[in-house]
């Protein structure tokens, strides 16, 4: 917060620092991890500031905290599960930020919680069913997020502070199936043998068939016999 100057007095006397209210003040920068040393702090408000930070896990060390007001503080990141350690917390207000991720199931451990406002973020997943057992929650606002699944059975849900039913959780879209790998190319085919050129017809008149060789000369006639 602007070189930690905003709560120098708190750090100077940690035991006496029971509230840190910076609502609508011109404070900027991330929430320092040293905030975890303010273990007697009951109220922490950064509403309508320019914090532009995430909620550090060290908030889980503020065991005396009863009110966490971070509406319109340009928060990013996720809600730390360490919030479940703040069993005395009665108010969580993170409306109108850009928080992502899911609502930690550890929030159901906050049995003293009476108000929870998560409106206008980008929170996803389901609202933990364990939260339904807290009958002391009088105000709960979940709208303008990306929640899905079963509707909460909290008495505060659907009384005009929240709008519409949650979407059905659908599986993420699957990437398109890849085509099967093609077979490796075989060896190149041998070129066909060259065809023989057609034979040319003989030129000129056809030759006469060969003549047979002459046979033996005929035998001479027999000589006449002498008269008796």
Backbone as CSV, one residue per row, in Angstrom:
resi,resn,N_x,N_y,N_z,CA_x,CA_y,CA_z,C_x,C_y,C_z
1,UNK,0.825,-1.196,0.000,0.000,0.000,0.000,0.861,1.248,0.000
2,UNK,1.237,1.693,-1.093,1.982,2.937,-1.219,3.146,2.956,-0.222
3,UNK,4.053,1.984,-0.421,5.265,1.885,0.414,4.953,1.680,1.888
4,UNK,3.825,0.997,2.161,3.436,0.623,3.526,3.140,1.828,4.423
5,UNK,3.053,3.006,3.867,2.883,4.184,4.722,1.498,4.272,5.334
6,UNK,0.531,3.581,4.741,-0.853,3.706,5.219,-0.998,3.155,6.627
7,UNK,-0.352,2.043,6.908,-0.540,1.482,8.253,0.772,1.369,9.028
8,UNK,1.587,2.388,8.871,2.810,2.441,9.666,2.501,2.454,11.161
9,UNK,1.431,3.164,11.498,1.072,3.244,12.921,0.660,1.883,13.460
10,UNK,-0.016,1.070,12.621,-0.413,-0.263,13.066,0.812,-1.135,13.316
11,UNK,1.774,-1.059,12.405,2.969,-1.865,12.573,3.806,-1.399,13.763
12,UNK,3.674,-0.111,14.078,4.429,0.413,15.223,3.878,-0.104,16.543
13,UNK,2.566,-0.401,16.556,1.953,-0.911,17.792,0.931,-1.972,17.390
14,UNK,1.444,-3.150,17.091,0.602,-4.225,16.570,-0.521,-4.570,17.544
15,UNK,-0.236,-4.619,18.801,-1.236,-5.021,19.779,-2.400,-4.051,19.831
16,UNK,-2.135,-2.763,19.551,-3.201,-1.759,19.639,-3.986,-1.615,18.337
17,UNK,-3.510,-2.236,17.264,-4.164,-2.082,15.957,-5.304,-3.082,15.850
18,UNK,-6.515,-2.612,16.050,-7.694,-3.476,15.980,-8.543,-3.218,14.739
19,UNK,-8.226,-2.162,13.979,-8.990,-1.863,12.764,-8.088,-1.169,11.770
20,UNK,-8.276,-1.519,10.502,-7.542,-0.874,9.427,-8.546,-0.567,8.326
21,UNK,-9.062,0.669,8.383,-10.125,1.079,7.471,-9.563,2.080,6.467
22,UNK,-9.442,1.645,5.214,-8.913,2.518,4.163,-9.953,2.760,3.069
23,UNK,-11.210,2.656,3.416,-12.272,2.804,2.425,-12.181,4.153,1.715
24,UNK,-12.236,4.084,0.372,-12.260,5.267,-0.502,-11.000,6.126,-0.392
25,UNK,-9.922,5.569,0.124,-8.675,6.310,0.179,-7.830,6.010,-1.059
26,UNK,-6.905,6.892,-1.351,-6.056,6.755,-2.542,-4.851,5.888,-2.233
27,UNK,-5.121,4.618,-1.958,-4.037,3.678,-1.687,-3.887,2.766,-2.894
28,UNK,-2.667,2.448,-3.232,-2.371,1.609,-4.393,-1.345,0.567,-4.004
29,UNK,-1.153,-0.399,-4.887,-0.102,-1.380,-4.669,-0.612,-2.638,-4.010
30,UNK,0.203,-3.682,-3.973,-0.215,-4.968,-3.404,-0.357,-4.920,-1.889
31,UNK,-1.164,-5.841,-1.386,-1.299,-5.990,0.069,-0.045,-6.698,0.579
32,UNK,0.725,-6.081,1.446,1.987,-6.695,1.894,1.731,-7.898,2.798
33,UNK,2.658,-8.823,2.780,2.510,-10.026,3.607,2.613,-9.712,5.098
34,UNK,3.184,-8.553,5.437,3.303,-8.188,6.857,1.947,-8.013,7.530
35,UNK,0.888,-7.979,6.724,-0.436,-7.805,7.324,-0.751,-8.963,8.272
36,UNK,-0.091,-10.092,8.066,-0.321,-11.239,8.943,0.132,-11.024,10.366
37,UNK,0.903,-9.966,10.629,1.362,-9.703,11.996,0.315,-8.960,12.820
38,UNK,-0.740,-8.442,12.159,-1.757,-7.658,12.882,-2.817,-8.599,13.441
39,UNK,-2.420,-9.428,14.363,-3.277,-10.507,14.837,-4.429,-10.034,15.725
40,UNK,-4.428,-8.771,16.126,-5.540,-8.246,16.933,-6.540,-7.459,16.078
41,UNK,-6.304,-7.394,14.794,-7.166,-6.589,13.932,-8.498,-7.307,13.705
42,UNK,-9.584,-6.592,13.963,-10.930,-7.150,13.806,-11.596,-6.671,12.528
43,UNK,-11.208,-5.488,12.029,-11.831,-4.935,10.826,-10.750,-4.589,9.813
44,UNK,-10.957,-5.066,8.595,-10.041,-4.750,7.501,-10.883,-4.352,6.291
45,UNK,-10.772,-3.089,5.878,-11.576,-2.582,4.768,-10.681,-1.874,3.762
46,UNK,-10.772,-2.341,2.507,-10.094,-1.671,1.392,-11.125,-1.356,0.298
47,UNK,-12.353,-1.159,0.705,-13.442,-0.882,-0.241,-13.153,0.388,-1.043
48,UNK,-13.450,0.323,-2.330,-13.334,1.483,-3.229,-11.925,2.078,-3.214
49,UNK,-10.940,1.203,-3.402,-9.546,1.654,-3.480,-8.944,1.164,-4.799
50,UNK,-7.674,1.446,-4.993,-6.944,1.031,-6.195,-5.853,0.020,-5.826
51,UNK,-6.218,-0.934,-4.987,-5.225,-1.882,-4.489,-4.578,-2.679,-5.621
52,UNK,-5.409,-3.173,-6.538,-4.902,-3.963,-7.684,-3.997,-5.092,-7.198
53,UNK,-4.506,-5.916,-6.329,-3.686,-6.953,-5.714,-4.502,-8.225,-5.581
54,UNK,-3.883,-9.249,-5.052,-4.582,-10.469,-4.665,-4.654,-10.517,-3.142
55,UNK,-5.529,-11.360,-2.636,-5.636,-11.506,-1.185,-4.554,-12.470,-0.714
56,UNK,-3.602,-12.013,0.093,-2.499,-12.895,0.502,-2.961,-13.972,1.468
57,UNK,-2.269,-15.085,1.457,-2.622,-16.188,2.364,-2.414,-15.797,3.821
58,UNK,-1.589,-14.775,4.057,-1.330,-14.332,5.440,-2.586,-13.794,6.117
59,UNK,-3.653,-13.534,5.356,-4.910,-13.117,5.993,-5.405,-14.191,6.953
60,UNK,-5.029,-15.428,6.700,-5.451,-16.512,7.584,-4.856,-16.432,8.972
61,UNK,-3.889,-15.537,9.181,-3.279,-15.363,10.506,-4.030,-14.352,11.348
62,UNK,-5.003,-13.647,10.748,-5.741,-12.611,11.486,-6.916,-13.258,12.208
63,UNK,-6.622,-14.019,13.215,-7.641,-14.830,13.878,-8.688,-13.997,14.619
64,UNK,-8.418,-12.718,14.828,-9.402,-11.858,15.498,-10.315,-11.152,14.495
65,UNK,-10.090,-11.348,13.207,-10.832,-10.614,12.178,-12.295,-11.045,12.143
66,UNK,-13.176,-10.030,12.127,-14.607,-10.294,12.021,-15.212,-9.714,10.742
67,UNK,-14.532,-8.745,10.126,-15.083,-8.103,8.929,-13.995,-7.926,7.872
68,UNK,-14.239,-8.502,6.676,-13.336,-8.358,5.540,-14.127,-7.714,4.402
69,UNK,-13.880,-6.430,4.163,-14.616,-5.674,3.147,-13.638,-5.234,2.061
70,UNK,-13.732,-5.885,0.900,-12.828,-5.577,-0.212,-13.625,-5.330,-1.488
71,UNK,-14.781,-4.718,-1.366,-15.597,-4.434,-2.549,-14.937,-3.354,-3.410
72,UNK,-14.928,-3.584,-4.719,-14.386,-2.624,-5.683,-12.961,-2.192,-5.316
73,UNK,-12.099,-3.182,-5.160,-10.701,-2.895,-4.820,-9.744,-3.375,-5.917
74,UNK,-10.276,-3.712,-7.096,-9.459,-4.169,-8.223,-8.671,-5.427,-7.869
75,UNK,-9.283,-6.290,-7.067,-8.609,-7.523,-6.672,-8.545,-8.507,-7.834
76,UNK,-7.456,-9.277,-7.869,-7.280,-10.337,-8.849,-6.927,-11.631,-8.113
77,UNK,-6.720,-12.707,-8.871,-6.328,-13.966,-8.249,-7.517,-14.722,-7.695
78,UNK,-7.266,-15.534,-6.693,-8.280,-16.422,-6.134,-8.537,-16.094,-4.666
79,UNK,-9.620,-16.674,-4.149,-9.905,-16.557,-2.718,-9.053,-17.591,-1.981
80,UNK,-8.191,-17.170,-1.069,-7.319,-18.143,-0.393,-8.114,-19.061,0.529
81,UNK,-7.738,-20.317,0.536,-8.413,-21.277,1.415,-8.179,-20.956,2.885
82,UNK,-7.132,-20.165,3.169,-6.823,-19.813,4.564,-7.917,-18.965,5.206
83,UNK,-8.853,-18.453,4.412,-9.976,-17.718,5.005,-10.758,-18.623,5.960
84,UNK,-10.702,-19.914,5.725,-11.413,-20.844,6.607,-10.870,-20.877,8.015
85,UNK,-9.690,-20.291,8.239,-9.121,-20.240,9.593,-9.713,-19.112,10.426
86,UNK,-10.421,-18.187,9.781,-10.949,-17.020,10.497,-12.334,-17.344,11.033
87,UNK,-12.379,-18.157,12.065,-13.651,-18.678,12.568,-14.555,-17.613,13.178
88,UNK,-14.003,-16.424,13.454,-14.830,-15.344,13.997,-15.371,-14.414,12.923
89,UNK,-15.068,-14.693,11.646,-15.454,-13.808,10.546,-16.971,-13.822,10.352
90,UNK,-17.562,-12.627,10.335,-19.007,-12.509,10.109,-19.339,-11.929,8.739
91,UNK,-18.392,-11.209,8.110,-18.644,-10.567,6.819,-17.501,-10.834,5.851
92,UNK,-17.862,-11.300,4.645,-16.935,-11.358,3.507,-17.615,-10.641,2.358
93,UNK,-17.005,-9.550,1.911,-17.565,-8.794,0.790,-16.434,-8.523,-0.201
94,UNK,-16.489,-9.211,-1.336,-15.490,-9.008,-2.392,-16.200,-8.667,-3.709
95,UNK,-17.317,-8.014,-3.618,-18.104,-7.685,-4.811,-17.318,-6.795,-5.777
96,UNK,-17.594,-6.990,-7.066,-17.078,-6.128,-8.135,-15.548,-6.088,-8.165
97,UNK,-14.963,-7.273,-8.294,-13.533,-7.403,-8.532,-13.353,-8.332,-9.737
98,UNK,-12.169,-8.850,-9.936,-11.938,-9.796,-11.033,-11.336,-11.089,-10.478
99,UNK,-11.908,-11.576,-9.397,-11.442,-12.811,-8.790,-11.819,-14.006,-9.669
100,UNK,-10.944,-14.998,-9.691,-11.173,-16.207,-10.475,-11.047,-17.427,-9.560
101,UNK,-11.154,-18.614,-10.170,-11.042,-19.835,-9.381,-12.356,-20.196,-8.717
102,UNK,-12.291,-21.087,-7.768,-13.482,-21.601,-7.098,-13.646,-20.986,-5.708
103,UNK,-14.833,-21.184,-5.149,-15.076,-20.772,-3.769,-14.561,-21.886,-2.866
104,UNK,-13.548,-21.621,-2.043,-12.961,-22.694,-1.228,-13.991,-23.341,-0.313
105,UNK,-13.933,-24.647,-0.213,-14.852,-25.348,0.698,-14.589,-24.961,2.148
106,UNK,-13.381,-24.448,2.436,-13.053,-24.046,3.806,-13.941,-22.916,4.304
107,UNK,-14.590,-22.194,3.379,-15.482,-21.113,3.802,-16.635,-21.668,4.648
108,UNK,-16.982,-22.929,4.421,-18.060,-23.547,5.205,-17.684,-23.686,6.678
109,UNK,-16.391,-23.545,7.004,-15.966,-23.643,8.404,-16.231,-22.356,9.178
110,UNK,-16.664,-21.300,8.463,-16.898,-20.009,9.120,-18.297,-20.015,9.721
111,UNK,-18.429,-20.624,10.870,-19.744,-20.800,11.476,-20.346,-19.490,11.989
112,UNK,-19.513,-18.442,12.128,-20.041,-17.149,12.583,-20.492,-16.270,11.418
113,UNK,-20.295,-16.728,10.180,-20.576,-15.917,8.998,-22.067,-15.598,8.885
114,UNK,-22.362,-14.305,8.682,-23.755,-13.875,8.490,-23.969,-13.205,7.134
115,UNK,-22.881,-12.750,6.468,-23.008,-12.103,5.163,-21.844,-12.519,4.274
116,UNK,-22.195,-12.889,3.037,-21.175,-13.211,2.046,-21.643,-12.661,0.703
117,UNK,-20.826,-11.799,0.108,-21.178,-11.147,-1.152,-20.018,-11.364,-2.133
118,UNK,-20.295,-12.172,-3.160,-19.293,-12.484,-4.177,-19.682,-11.940,-5.545
119,UNK,-20.650,-11.080,-5.603,-21.216,-10.613,-6.876,-20.163,-9.999,-7.802
120,UNK,-20.378,-10.223,-9.114,-19.586,-9.567,-10.173,-18.099,-9.883,-10.073
121,UNK,-17.805,-11.186,-10.142,-16.442,-11.661,-10.295,-16.445,-12.692,-11.416
122,UNK,-15.418,-13.511,-11.482,-15.367,-14.587,-12.485,-15.111,-15.922,-11.795
123,UNK,-15.784,-16.120,-10.655,-15.625,-17.358,-9.902,-16.334,-18.497,-10.615
124,UNK,-15.750,-19.690,-10.538,-16.262,-20.842,-11.272,-16.522,-22.008,-10.325
125,UNK,-16.969,-23.133,-10.910,-17.206,-24.334,-10.119,-18.537,-24.277,-9.388
126,UNK,-18.649,-25.103,-8.378,-19.884,-25.205,-7.616,-19.770,-24.432,-6.302
127,UNK,-20.922,-24.074,-5.765,-20.963,-23.484,-4.424,-20.939,-24.645,-3.436
128,UNK,-19.971,-24.689,-2.528,-19.840,-25.852,-1.641,-21.139,-26.163,-0.907
129,UNK,-21.565,-27.406,-0.977,-22.799,-27.805,-0.290,-22.651,-27.685,1.222
130,UNK,-21.401,-27.757,1.714,-21.190,-27.632,3.168,-21.666,-26.280,3.683
131,UNK,-21.713,-25.290,2.788,-22.144,-23.956,3.216,-23.613,-23.948,3.591
132,UNK,-24.377,-24.901,3.072,-25.815,-24.936,3.339,-26.138,-25.206,4.806
133,UNK,-25.173,-25.739,5.551,-25.436,-26.055,6.958,-25.391,-24.823,7.847
134,UNK,-24.906,-23.702,7.302,-24.819,-22.470,8.092,-26.164,-21.744,8.024
135,UNK,-26.941,-21.873,9.049,-28.276,-21.260,9.083,-28.242,-19.814,9.541
136,UNK,-27.058,-19.294,9.899,-26.967,-17.914,10.382,-26.714,-16.911,9.259
137,UNK,-26.438,-17.401,8.036,-26.171,-16.485,6.921,-27.477,-15.827,6.502
138,UNK,-27.542,-14.519,6.668,-28.758,-13.756,6.357,-28.691,-13.134,4.958
139,UNK,-27.482,-12.921,4.451,-27.317,-12.287,3.141,-26.243,-13.028,2.362
140,UNK,-26.634,-13.519,1.178,-25.671,-14.226,0.327,-25.939,-13.823,-1.115
141,UNK,-24.918,-13.340,-1.785,-25.051,-12.872,-3.166,-23.966,-13.557,-3.997
142,UNK,-24.418,-14.363,-4.959,-23.496,-15.121,-5.805,-23.608,-14.739,-7.273
143,UNK,-24.495,-13.850,-7.635,-24.793,-13.587,-9.044,-23.624,-12.935,-9.776
144,UNK,-23.745,-12.988,-11.125,-22.738,-12.407,-12.028,-21.367,-13.037,-11.808
145,UNK,-21.397,-14.374,-11.697,-20.194,-15.180,-11.679,-20.388,-16.308,-12.682
146,UNK,-19.552,-17.325,-12.606,-19.655,-18.475,-13.510,-19.914,-19.750,-12.729
147,UNK,-20.635,-19.626,-11.622,-20.959,-20.792,-10.811,-21.899,-21.723,-11.568
148,UNK,-21.873,-22.998,-11.191,-22.775,-23.964,-11.805,-23.056,-25.057,-10.778
149,UNK,-23.922,-25.992,-11.147,-24.203,-27.108,-10.265,-25.473,-26.930,-9.469
150,UNK,-25.545,-27.641,-8.342,-26.742,-27.652,-7.517,-27.005,-26.280,-6.900
151,UNK,-28.295,-25.947,-6.796,-28.663,-24.668,-6.195,-28.421,-24.719,-4.681
152,UNK,-27.913,-23.633,-4.096,-27.761,-23.603,-2.637,-29.131,-23.697,-1.959
153,UNK,-29.148,-24.308,-0.806,-30.383,-24.389,-0.028,-30.376,-23.401,1.134
154,UNK,-29.454,-22.445,1.087,-29.413,-21.408,2.112,-30.717,-20.628,2.102
155,UNK,-31.184,-20.247,3.278,-32.428,-19.484,3.364,-32.304,-18.131,2.675
156,UNK,-31.085,-17.598,2.611,-30.883,-16.285,2.004,-30.838,-16.348,0.485
157,UNK,-30.760,-17.553,-0.088,-30.584,-17.669,-1.536,-31.939,-17.606,-2.242
158,UNK,-31.997,-16.815,-3.304,-33.216,-16.710,-4.087,-34.270,-15.804,-3.473
159,UNK,-33.870,-14.906,-2.579,-34.839,-13.997,-1.961,-34.794,-12.608,-2.587
160,UNK,-34.318,-12.556,-3.837,-34.244,-11.267,-4.524,-32.847,-10.701,-4.572
161,UNK,-31.945,-11.256,-3.781,-30.570,-10.771,-3.791,-29.726,-11.505,-4.823
162,UNK,-30.244,-12.611,-5.318,-29.530,-13.374,-6.335,-30.462,-13.555,-7.515
163,UNK,-29.918,-13.681,-8.707,-30.766,-13.757,-9.878,-30.554,-15.038,-10.652
164,UNK,-31.617,-15.800,-10.810,-31.592,-16.960,-11.684,-30.915,-18.176,-11.093
165,UNK,-31.099,-19.282,-11.808,-30.515,-20.545,-11.396,-29.070,-20.650,-11.891
166,UNK,-28.333,-21.501,-11.228,-26.963,-21.738,-11.662,-26.980,-22.613,-12.911
167,UNK,-25.958,-22.458,-13.723,-25.845,-23.270,-14.925,-25.475,-24.702,-14.551
168,UNK,-25.810,-25.605,-15.450,-25.385,-26.990,-15.286,-23.906,-27.094,-15.627
169,UNK,-23.170,-27.721,-14.752,-21.739,-27.881,-15.020,-21.567,-28.843,-16.185
170,UNK,-20.985,-28.388,-17.218,-20.753,-29.231,-18.382,-19.259,-29.450,-18.534
171,UNK,-18.869,-30.613,-19.062,-17.433,-30.850,-19.242,-16.851,-29.852,-20.218
172,UNK,-15.605,-29.538,-20.058,-14.971,-28.588,-20.991,-14.994,-29.144,-22.400
173,UNK,-15.072,-28.279,-23.384,-15.094,-28.773,-24.766,-13.833,-29.539,-25.096
174,UNK,-14.033,-30.642,-25.806,-12.900,-31.470,-26.190,-12.305,-30.966,-27.500
175,UNK,-11.010,-31.055,-27.628,-10.405,-30.640,-28.903,-10.846,-31.585,-30.008
176,UNK,-10.887,-31.116,-31.227,-11.292,-31.998,-32.326,-10.340,-33.173,-32.467
177,UNK,-10.936,-34.319,-32.839,-10.131,-35.528,-32.987,-9.152,-35.361,-34.145
178,UNK,-7.960,-35.841,-33.909,-6.940,-35.769,-34.952,-7.152,-36.905,-35.947
179,UNK,-6.874,-36.681,-37.214,-7.019,-37.771,-38.191,-6.003,-38.866,-37.906
180,UNK,-6.346,-40.139,-38.249,-5.382,-41.232,-37.998,-4.111,-41.009,-38.788
181,UNK,-3.001,-41.455,-38.241,-1.731,-41.245,-38.967,-1.735,-42.020,-40.277
182,UNK,-1.218,-41.427,-41.279,-1.167,-42.065,-42.585,-0.034,-43.084,-42.616
183,UNK,-0.238,-44.167,-43.424,0.791,-45.203,-43.545,2.020,-44.630,-44.236
184,UNK,3.199,-45.100,-43.820,4.406,-44.583,-44.496,4.412,-45.021,-45.955
185,UNK,4.901,-44.210,-46.817,4.906,-44.579,-48.242,5.793,-45.783,-48.494
186,UNK,5.333,-46.696,-49.401,6.101,-47.882,-49.749,7.219,-47.530,-50.711
187,UNK,7.991,-48.574,-51.090,9.084,-48.303,-52.049,8.499,-47.867,-53.387
188,UNK,9.213,-47.068,-54.104,8.681,-46.608,-55.396,8.505,-47.766,-56.364
189,UNK,7.467,-47.684,-57.135,7.199,-48.732,-58.098,8.233,-48.695,-59.236
190,UNK,8.594,-49.945,-59.764,9.523,-50.010,-60.905,8.786,-49.576,-62.164
191,UNK,9.448,-48.848,-63.003,8.773,-48.436,-64.241,8.491,-49.648,-65.115
192,UNK,7.402,-49.672,-65.851,7.075,-50.824,-66.724,8.130,-50.964,-67.807
193,UNK,8.385,-52.249,-68.252,9.397,-52.436,-69.325,8.937,-51.773,-70.614
194,UNK,9.874,-51.296,-71.369,9.460,-50.625,-72.618,8.830,-51.627,-73.577
195,UNK,7.794,-51.235,-74.254,7.091,-52.118,-75.183,7.890,-52.247,-76.482
196,UNK,7.848,-53.489,-77.101,8.569,-53.721,-78.370,7.876,-52.979,-79.494
197,UNK,8.651,-52.401,-80.354,8.001,-51.700,-81.477,7.342,-52.698,-82.414
198,UNK,6.225,-52.364,-83.021,5.541,-53.302,-83.934,6.431,-53.615,-85.125
199,UNK,6.378,-54.924,-85.578,7.206,-55.334,-86.736,6.645,-54.755,-88.024
200,UNK,7.549,-54.364,-88.898,7.119,-53.759,-90.164,6.757,-54.857,-91.157
201,UNK,5.711,-54.703,-91.925,5.357,-55.728,-92.927,6.452,-55.812,-93.981
202,UNK,6.696,-57.028,-94.556,7.761,-57.164,-95.586,7.409,-56.375,-96.836
203,UNK,8.414,-55.804,-97.410,8.199,-55.010,-98.627,8.333,-55.891,-99.863
204,UNK,7.652,-55.587,-100.983,7.723,-56.331,-102.250,6.743,-57.481,-102.270
205,UNK,6.661,-58.210,-103.445,5.723,-59.346,-103.566,6.175,-60.494,-102.712
206,UNK,5.214,-61.348,-102.336,5.598,-62.472,-101.479,6.448,-63.476,-102.247
207,UNK,7.372,-64.113,-101.621,8.255,-65.120,-102.242,7.479,-66.394,-102.482
208,UNK,7.714,-67.114,-103.655,7.007,-68.393,-103.905,7.498,-69.443,-102.935
209,UNK,6.615,-70.387,-102.672,7.044,-71.450,-101.756,8.181,-72.234,-102.358
210,UNK,9.073,-72.777,-101.634,10.198,-73.537,-102.173,9.704,-74.806,-102.892
211,UNK,10.313,-75.140,-104.114,9.918,-76.326,-104.884,10.540,-77.579,-104.293
212,UNK,9.791,-78.728,-104.541,10.317,-79.993,-104.034,11.483,-80.459,-104.897
213,UNK,12.452,-81.140,-104.371,13.570,-81.634,-105.182,13.085,-82.706,-106.167
214,UNK,13.663,-82.774,-107.383,13.214,-83.772,-108.377,13.465,-85.203,-107.921
215,UNK,12.484,-86.130,-108.293,12.622,-87.523,-107.908,13.546,-88.286,-108.861
216,UNK,13.711,-89.610,-108.685,14.589,-90.401,-109.579,13.971,-90.522,-110.992
217,UNK,14.784,-90.676,-112.010,14.237,-90.807,-113.375,13.431,-92.092,-113.528
218,UNK,12.397,-92.095,-114.437,11.575,-93.306,-114.596,12.387,-94.454,-115.186
219,UNK,11.989,-95.708,-114.842,12.700,-96.913,-115.329,12.408,-97.127,-116.816
220,UNK,13.380,-97.626,-117.631,13.115,-97.863,-119.060,12.151,-99.027,-119.250
221,UNK,11.372,-99.038,-120.341,10.428,-100.153,-120.573,11.193,-101.434,-120.816
222,UNK,10.584,-102.597,-120.487,11.294,-103.879,-120.689,11.401,-104.205,-122.175
223,UNK,12.447,-104.928,-122.559,12.651,-105.336,-123.966,11.721,-106.486,-124.304
224,UNK,11.185,-106.441,-125.550,10.290,-107.561,-125.942,11.031,-108.893,-125.998
225,UNK,10.251,-110.014,-125.713,10.851,-111.347,-125.712,10.947,-111.831,-127.157
226,UNK,11.965,-112.697,-127.614,12.097,-113.229,-128.989,11.000,-114.267,-129.235
227,UNK,10.580,-114.327,-130.449,9.557,-115.338,-130.777,10.118,-116.735,-130.569
228,UNK,9.210,-117.623,-130.324,9.683,-118.999,-130.141,10.118,-119.595,-131.467
